[in-house]
């Protein structure tokens, strides 16, 4: 996936000022920056989930198509099917009144046209893949019956349900304890390697970035100010803003 000169304004206010990024199969691309820098908005633009009153220009090229100009019906097929997103707080991204199994199977039946039995078998397999203990039993449970870390694993399973090629993870560990964070990050890294996913990891935490990213981009005021291999950006940053972010680490 290639994002070129992406500009977004919301009700006349510029939010993104020409973002350019490339995501590659089997790699985690970290997108870092402080709150308000435009990280999350970049992820939402890829999925066509920008707020009401937004306009976007530039291009987001994926498998020969520009996602910014796709008709709504085509974009719906891409969203959740070929490109998926994991949000910051699983408590808000999972429906509290539906079982985990139903949330997984409805997604697959809609996008993949599976039968009820096929969808259930694949759902249990996915819950095992994201290391939910007792996956068959977990299938019939509700989100509130899981811990925060397990809920985030369920959200990742739902995102993976239709075998996407690109996974956008927006601050996926912010709401979790440090030890739980590490487990979720290891899971994301493992899934990226195993499934050949292109992962865009949005985070304000450079510690998270240093743990699993292959490439790192740093955003400031709606622009990518620096991009490069993780070791280069974190050890020998070129941009003063990247240097200041690193100096601010405890």
Beta strands, then each sheet from edge to edge (+ up, - down):
strand 1: 2-10
strand 2: 13-22
strand 3: 27-32
strand 4: 54-62
strand 5: 65-66
strand 6: 83-86
strand 7: 166-170
strand 8: 198-203
strand 9: 215-220
strand 10: 223-229
sheet 1: 2+ 1- 4+ 5-
sheet 2: 6+ 7+ 8+ 3+ 9+ 10-
end
